[in-house]
Amino acid sequence: MSQQLATSLTSRTYLGLILAQFTATFNDQAIHIVAVFFAVDLLVRFAQVPWFDEKGVVAMVTACFITPFLLFSSLAGLLGDRYSKRTMIVFWKLAELGMMAVALVGLALPHLVGTESPHIRTVAIAGSSLVVGVVFLMGMHSTFFVPAKLGAMPEIMHPSVLSRANGLLEGSSFMAQILGTSVGGMLYALLKGEVIPGTTPRLVLGQEWVIGVVLLLLALVGTGTALLMQPLPAANPNLQIGWNWFRPLWKNIGTVLHSKPLTLSSTGIAFCVFMTLFLRQTLLLQGEMVKELNTARAELVATQRAAAGHASAAHAPSGSAGTPTVSHPGEEGDAEVVPLHSWLSPRLRQALREPELRVALLFVLVGLGVGVGSLVAGFLSGHRIELGMVPLGGVLIVASTLLPGFTLNYPRLFGLCLFGIGFGAGFYLVPMYTLLQQRAPKESKGNVIAASNFINVSGGVISVLVFFAVAGLLDRIYGVRVGETEAAGNVELLNERISQLESQFIVPRKLYLTATVFTIAALMLLQRRLPDFVLRSLIWLKNRCHNRLRVTGLENLPLNGPVLLLTNCETLPQVLDLTASLDRNAEVLLVDAAPAETSTSLAERMALKINTRRLPTERAEGELPSVIDAGRETLRTGGMIAVNIEPDCDTTRRLVAELGLVPGTVWLPVTSLRPPESSPSAPQICIGVPLRGPSSLADVRGVLADLREGA
């Protein structure tokens, strides 16, 4: 059964997919942050489980989410190709209902026995363990759901709108991630109980079980929207699936790593996963530091009042000392004073003082940035993959992670930086995901995307390990030495503990600077993968951030191996169009380029330095041997050389004859159609099918003429 590809973003199947993935992503991120806060409160502050602290909980919950990707990515790819991707999506939406039901049980478990029960500590550990376990299950859900979602996109949307559809899909996905995190934090701040510190901590129950009810209802809505999708045929219904899931995984990873475009997209996305998890853990740790500081201050006030005979105030609510204020995580105690309106309920006024809510609001800023950045990137990409956006998004991430290292005390600037991180990530990710989807082989698209997910999750695992190592090292240097139990009831020790907690906020500053260093390193590695990355950004900017260039036949470009592009590109503007149209780096040889032609733009001057060489015929004889040797070496290492064959001269014939004899070289005709600047028509690059072996230049020119006529 064939499925007509949609040319509109209002397709029922596309909208059903968008809503299904939005609710799934919202739920897994909401339960993720709720699990962090719930486990810190019950495992660390109430049950005081040995060897557990805030950093350990943050790392453990993050590891629970990403571990299923390592275990089941290969199986997810096989099933995504063996069965209809719609079937996979609907199945996992139904499974999500059961997972949210387990989360509801875990959140409600302490309420079933009550705080007076002698087993409340054991029940608290069991309930928090169940909720953390659901994070693992939702990680498994994403392992199977994401390849089906991404693999379904080219089966639903026409290539002319795929970039825009991906922009909306990824924008809504990241918006759901951050909204799930932020709303989960808000709900927890509103509904949580309280752990009263002391030698033997006491637990006051809240209404955390309501969060489980909300997430269960959302899962039910998402399942209904998944059923809106029209049936999709299986990509490879005869695929045999054995028990050795990892064998095809290594094969698929090899396919990815042997393809230059797929390697570029997979490693680029893996870095973004690394950075997302690293910054997420940093924000969560920052929030827990604020909570710890507020608790210590409240304990100090209570101790001072008790010593003065005000025993009734001994357990004042956290953060209630003095005039109620709303502070920003990371202000090191110098909070910006915001009066709380008297019309708010006591519970809401208390929630507004909780670090969980403030951290949640910070995630909203990141989510807005990602959503806006992805949507803008999708629409500015036009009708093709715009890789020039990737370096620009990376530079914005660098600037936005660098500033918090120095401006953590300025809430508005810090919030703007978080929005900038999200916006840069959206700009960065949309071209990468589109490249992965378009260039993955159709018959094994699910397998390739699953292999890419495995690489991405490897970046996530590295992120958890790096965060734990760096945060642990910084904690050894700047960490608190006076413990909560040790300082309980002692004014002098409480003051010392508060001073150490305030000094500890240098840790998130240095973590943000660490993120800056990692981003710069990643951009340098990507530049090595695609040496003309910066040139592509300049081309995009030269076209006022909206290149109207249309590309046809990109699927004819081999994913790897030596390629000789035979083109009619005779001018620098045509060279820029050719560079922007390809997803591999190509060295361009302009034969008989007019010496009088001057490069008027920065992009053209950069092209002459990076990937373009002029060979005027009057000086070609002296330069030609070295040019041919360099070109042969490029082809032998699997690179691409583009030669304009329009000039009918000995230089052109020698270049094509010598370079074309490199073993394994694919001859590929490429024609450029560039209307005058005043014309409303868009420039085009048409890539033909590979030629069968070496051909005469006259035959190649005939093929180029046919491509121009068919454009």
N, C-alpha and C positions, 0 to 999 in steps of 0.2 A: 504494500500500500504506500503510495507516494503522498507526501505532505506538501501542499503549496506553501512556499516561503512567504512570510508576511512582509509587506513593505511599509507597514504603519505600526507605530508604537501602541496602538489601541487594540491590537489583536487579542482575542479572548484568551488564547493559550499563553501569550506573553504576560498579560495582566495576571492570570492565575499563577504563573510561575513567580512573578514579582511578589505577589502577596504571600504565597506559600513560603518563599525564602525569607521574606521580611519577618514573619511571625516565628519561623524556626530560629533565625539568627537572633532575634530579640530575646527569645526564651533561653537560648544557651548562654548568652552574655549576662542576662539578668540572674540566672541561677549561679553563674560563675561568681559574680560580685557578692551575691547574698551568701554563698558558701564561704567566701573569704571572711566576711564580717561575722557570720554565725559561728564559724570554727574558731576565729580569734576570741570571740566572747566566751564560748563554752569550753574550748580546749585549753586556751592559754590563760584567760583571766579567771574563769570559774573553776574548772577541773584542775588547772595547773599541771597538765600532763608534762612529765619530764622531757627535756630535749626539744621542746616546742617553743618557738617564739614567733613574733609577727612575720619576720622574714621567712621562716620555715613554712608557715602556713601559706603565704603568698606563693612561694615557689612550688609547694606541694599541690595546691589547687591548679596552678597553671600547668604543671606536669601531668596531672590527671586529664586535663582537657586535650593535650597534644599527643599523649602516648598512644591512643587508638589509631592515630594517623600512621604511626610507625608500624603498628601491628597489622592493620587491615587495609592499607592503601592499595596494595596489589589486588586483593580480592574485590575491592570496590571498583577498580577499573575493569576487571573481568566481567563482573555482573552488569556494569554500565554498558558494556558492548554486547553482552549475551542477551539481555532483556531490554524491553522498552524503557527509555529513561523516564517516561511518565509513570510507569509502573513502579520504578524505584522511588520516585519522589513521593507518590501516594503511600507506598508501604512505610517509608520512614516518617511520614507525617502521622500515620496511625501509631507507630512505635513511640513517637514523641508524647502521645497521650499517656501511655503507660509510664514513661519516665517522669512526667510532671506529677503523676499520681504518687510515685515513690517519693518525690521531693516534698509533696504535701504531708506524707506520713512522717518524714524526718523532721520537718518544721513543727509538726504538732505533737511529736512524741513526748517532750518534757511536760506538755500540758496534760497528758493522759495520766501521769502519776503525781503531779503536783510537787511543789518545792519542799514540802515537809517530808516527803518520802525519804527513807534512808538510802534508797537506790538512785536518788536524783542525779548524783555524779555520774554513775554508770549509764543512766538513761541519756544524760546530756551528751556524753561521749558517743553513744550509739546514734542519737539523732543527728549530730553534726557529721558523723561518719557517713550516714545515709545520704545527706545532702551533698557531701563531697563526692560520694559514689555516683550521684546523678550527673555531676560534672563530667566524670569519666564516660558515662552512658551518652551524654549529649556530644562529647567528643567523637564517640563512635557514630552517632547520628550524622555529624558533619562530615566524617570520613566518607560515608556513602552518599550523602546528599549533595555535597559540593561537586564531585565529578559529574553526577547526573545533571545537575543544574547547568554547569558550564558546557558540558557536552551537548545539551539540548539546544543551546542558543543557536549554533549554526544550522540546526535542523528546523528551527522555528522562524528565524529572521533572515531576510535577504541580505547579501553582503553589502548592499548600498546603505543599509541602515544599521549594520551590525555594530559599528563603533558607537553610534548614538544609543542603541539598545544596551550595549555593554556599559556605557556611561551611566545610564539610568539604573541598570541592574546593580552595578558595583556601588554607585552612590547610595541607593536605597539599602544595599547590604551593609555598608559601613555605617550608614545612618542608624540602621537597626542595631548594629553592634554597640554603638555608643549610647543610643537611647535605651537599649536593654540594660547596659551597665548603669546609666544614670538613673533611670526609673527604678531599677532594682535597688540602687543605693538610697533613693528617696523613700521608697516603700519601707526599706529596712529601718531607716532613721525614724520614720513615723510610727512603725509598729513594733519595734524591738522592745525587749525588756531592759533590765539593768543589772549589772554585776556590781554589788557593793563591795569595795575593796576592804581589806583587813587581813588579819592573820588567817582567818577562815572566811574566804569570800562567800557572800550570800547572793543567790540568784532571785531576781524579781522577774516573773514572766510577763511578756508582752502579748502581742497578737500576731506573731510571725507567720502562723499558719494561713493567714489571709493571703500572703504572698503566693503560697502554693495554689490556692484557689484561683487567683488571678492568672497565673501562668497556665494552669490547666484549661481555663476558659479560652485563653489565647491559642493554645494548641488545638483546641476544637475548631476555632474559627479558621486557623491555617489549614487544617485538614479539609474543610469545606472548600476553600479557595483552590486547593490543589486539584480537586475534582473538576474544576472549570476547564482544565487543560484538555485539549483534544488528543486523541490517541496518536502516538508516535511509533513508527516502526523500529524494531531492534536493528542496531547497526550491523551486528554479526550474529544472527540467531543460531548458527551452526557451531559457534565457538565451544570447544570442549574445555571444561573447567576441572582441573585435578585438585588434589589435596596439597600439592606443593605450591602454595600461593606465591612464594618469594622468587621462584625461578623466573616467571614472566616479569616480575618487578625489576630484577636486574637487567633483563633484556630491554624492558621499556626505558629504564634509566639510561642504558647504553644508547637507545634510539634518541633520547633527548640530548644527551651529551655529545653525540656525533652530528647533531644538527645545530648549526650556528644560530639561526633564529630561535629555536626552541631552548637552547642553552642560555641565550641572552634573556629570554622572557622568564624562564624558570629560576635562574639565579637572581634576577632582578626582583621577582616577586618574593623569593625566599628572604632576601635582605629586608624587604618591607615587613614581612611577618616577624623577622627578628626584631626590627625596630619597634613595631607595634607592641609586641609583648614586653620588650624592655621598658618602654615608656609607661605602659600600663602598670607594670610592677612598681615602677618608680612612683607613680601617682598614688597607688594603693599604700605603699610604704609611707609616703608623705602624710597621707590621711591618718594612718595608724599612729604616726609620731604626734600629730596634733591631738588625737584622742588620749594618748598616754600623757601628754603635757597637761591637758585639761583635767584629767583625772587626778594628777598630782596636785594641781592648784586647788581643786575642790577638796582634796584630802587635807591640804594645809589649812584651808579656811575652817574646815570642820574641826580639826585638831586645836586650832587657836581658839575657836568658840567654846569647845569643850573645856579647854584649860581655863577660860574666863567664866565658866559656869553656865554656858549656853549649850547644854547637852542636847537640847531639842534640835539643834541645827547640825548635829554631828554627821548626818548623812545627807548634806545638801546635794541637789542634783549636779551632775557634771557640768561645769561651765557656768554655774549660777552665781558665782561670787561677784558681788558688785552689780553694776547695771548690765542687764542682758545685752550682749552684742553678737554680731555675726562676724567671725574672723575668717581669713583666707588661709588654707593649708600652706604653710611655708612662710608666714609672716613673722615667724619666730616670736610670737606673743604680742607683737605690736599691731594689734588688730585694728582694722578700719571700723569705726563705730557706726553702726546702722541701727537706729531705734526700731524696736519691734512694735508693731501696731497693736493697740489694745483689743481690737476686734478679733484677733486670731485666738483660736482655742488654746488652752494650756498645752495640749499635746503637740500642736503645730508649732507653738513658740519654742517648746523644748526641742523639737526636731530641727528647727532652724539653727539651733546652737550645736548640733551634732556634726562631727567631722564626716560621717558617712554621706550626709546630704550635701555638704560642700564639695566633697570629692565627686559626687554624682554630677553636680552642676558643672564641674570642670570637664568631665567627660562629655557633657552636652556640647561644650564649645568645640572639642575635638571632632565630635560627630557632625556638627554643623559644617565645620571646615571640610571634612571628607566628603560629605554630601554635596556641598556647593562645588568643591574642586572636581569631583567626578562628573557632575552634570556639565560643568563648563568645559572640561576636557572632552567629554563625549560630543558635544555640539561643535566645538572648535576643531575637532578632528576632521570634520567634513565627511567625505565618502571613503576614507581610507585610514590606514594605521599611521598615526603621527608620532613617530619616535622622538621628534625634536622636543616634545613636552617633558620627556623623562629627566634630562639634566636640569631643566628649569624647576621641576618639582623637587629634585634633590637639593638644589641650591636653597630653595625656600625652607626645606626641612633643616638644613645646616644652620641658617640664620635663626630659625625659630627654636632650635634646641640650644644654640649658643647663648642667646639673651637670658633665658631663665637662670643660667649659671651666675648672673650678676644682678638680675632684677626680680628675684623671688619675693622681695618685700613690697613690690608694686603690683597690686592685684589686677588693675586694668591692663597693664602692659603684659603681665603674665598670662592673662586670659587671651589677649591678642596673639601671643606666641603660640598658645595651644591651638587656636583657630588656624594659625599659619601652618602648624605641623599637619593638621588634618587636610587643609587645602593643598599643600604640597604633596601629600600622600595620594590624594585623588588624582592630581595631575600626573603623578608618577605611575599609578597602577593601571589606569584605563588603557593606555597603549600597550602595556605589557600583557594584560589579559587578552586583549583583542589579537595581538600577535600570536599568543599561544593557541587560541581557538582557531584562527584562520590557517595556521601553518601545520597544525597537527594532522596526520593522515586520517582521512575520513573513516577508514575501516577499523582504525585502532584509536580513535579520538579519546574514548573513555580511558583506555589504558595509558595513553600519553599524559592526560590530565591527572590521572591518579599518580603516575610517576612524578609529575611535577609537584603534586601535593606532598608526596613523600620528601622531596627535596625541600619544599617549603617548611614542612614540619621539622626537618633536620635543623633548619634555621631557627625554628622555635625552641627546639631542645637546647641548641647552643645558647640561645637568648636566656633561658632559665639558668643554665650553668654559669654563664658569664655574669648575670645579675647576682646570683647567689655568691659567686666568688668576689666580685667587686664590692657589693654591699657588705659582705662579711669582712673584707679587708678594711673598708672604711669604718665599719662598726668597731673593729679592734682599735682603730686609731682615735675615733671621735665618739665611741659609744658610751652609754651610761654605765657607771660603775656602782651606783647605789640602787639596789633593787627595790621593787614596790613593797614587798613584805618586810624587808629590812628597815625601810623608812616609815612604816606604818606607826602613827602615833608619836613620832619624834619630830618636833618642829625643825630642829637644826638639820637633821638628815633630809627632811622634806625640802627644805630650802636648797640644800646641796643637790638633791635629785632634780629639782626644777631648773637650776642653773645648768646642769649637765644636759638636760633634755632640750633646753633652748639652744645650747651650743651644737647639739646634734643635727640641727637643720642644715649644716654644711654638707651632710651626706647627700640629700637630693640635689643640691647644687652641683656637686661633683658628678653625680650620675647623669644629669643633663649634659654636662660637658663631655662625659664619656660617650654619650649618644652622638654628639657632634663629631667626635673623632671617628666613630664607626661609620657615620654617613659619608664623611669625606673619603674614607678608605673604600667604601662600596662604590662611590662614583668613579674613583680612579680605576677600580677593577672593571667596571662596566665600560669605561673609556678604552681599556685595553681590548675588551671584547669587540667593540665597535668603534674604531678609531675616529670615525667622522661624526660622533655623537654631538660634539659642540657645533660642528658645521650644520647639522640638521636643525639645531635650535636657532641658529642665525638665519637659516632659510625660512623657518616658520615666523620668526620676528620680522624678517624682511617683507613677508606677505601680510603684514598687519595682523598677525596671530590668527589668520584663517586662510590657509593655503587651499585654493580652489582646485588644485591639481587632481585629476582623475586618473586612476591606474587600472588597467585591465590586464589579465593574464598573469598575475603575480604567482598563481599556483604552478605556472610553468618554470619558475625559477627553482633550481635544485636547492635542497636544504643544506647540502654540503658538497665538497669536492670542487675541483677547478672548473671555472666557467669563463668563456670568452664571449663577452657581449659585443655584438656587431651592431653599431648604432649609426644614426644619421645626425647625432648631436655635434654641431659645429661651433656653437657659441656657449659662453659661460652661463647665460640663463638656462639653456637647455641642459647643461651639466648639472646645475642645481636641481632642476626638475628630476633628472635621472637619479641623483643621489637621494632625494626625498622619497622617491617611489620604491626604492629597494629596501629590504630588511637585512641586507648583508652589505659589508663594506666593499666598494669597487674602486680600483685605481683607474683613472680615465686618461687616455692618451688622445690629445687633440692634434690630429695631423693637419698641417697647412692652416693652422689657426692664424687669422690675419694679425700680423704684428701690430697693426694700428689699433686693434681692439683693446680698449682699456677697461680694467675692472673698476667699476664705479661704486660698488657697494662693499661693505665689510664682508658679507658672505662670499662674494666672488673672490676677493683677495684671500680670504681664508681657504677657499677651495683650491686656489693655486698653491697654497702652502701644504695642504693636507692630502688631497687625493687627485689632483689634476696636473698634468704636464703638457705644455705646448711643444709641438714639434714642427716649427716652420720648415718648409721643404728646402729652403736655401741653406739651412744649417743642420739638416737632419743627418747627413752622411756621417758627420763626426760624432754625433750623439747616439746614433741608432744602435751600435753594438752594445753599449752599456745599458740602454733602455731595454733591449731584447733580453739581455742576461737577467736584469732585475725582474722583468715580466715573467720569464720562465721560472725563476725562483718563487715568485708569488703564486703561480699556478701549481707548482710542485707541492707547495704547502697548503693547497686547497683554497686559495684565494680567487678573486675575480678581477679580470682586466676588461675594461671597456675601450673599444677603438672606434673612432668615427671613420667610416669607410666611404664617405661621399667623395673625397678627393681621389681621382683616378691617377695615382702616381706610384712610382717604385717604392716609396716609403710605406704607403699603405699595404701594398702587396707583400713586401718583406715582413712587415709586422704580423699580418694575419697568417702568412705561411709559417713563420718561425714559431710564433706563440701557439698556433693551432695544433702543432705536432707534439705538444707535451702530453704524455699518456693520460687518458681518462678525461681530457678536456671536453666540456660540452659547449657546442657552438649555439649561441642563443641570439636570435634577431630581436632588436628593441628599437622601436621608432618613437620619435618625439614629434608631437604636434603642438606647436606654440603659436597661437594667434597674435596679432599685434596688440600692444598694450592697451589701445583704445577699444579693442573688441570686447563685447560682453561674454564671449565664449571662454570656457575654462581650458587651460593647457591639459594635454593628455600624454601619458606614456603607455604604449601598447607593447606588451611582451609576448612574442610569438612562441610557438612550440619549438623545442630543440631541433636543430637541423641534423639530418642523418649523415654524419661524417663531414669531413672538409668539403666545402663547396667553393665554386668560383665567386669572385666578388660580384660579377654581373648577376649570378643567380641570387646572391644575398640581397643585392639592391632590388631585385624583383620581388623578393619576399617582403622587404620593407615597404615597397610601394603597395603591395597587397594589404599590409597592415594599415597603412594610411587610408586606403580606400574603404576598408571595413570598419574603421573607427567611427 
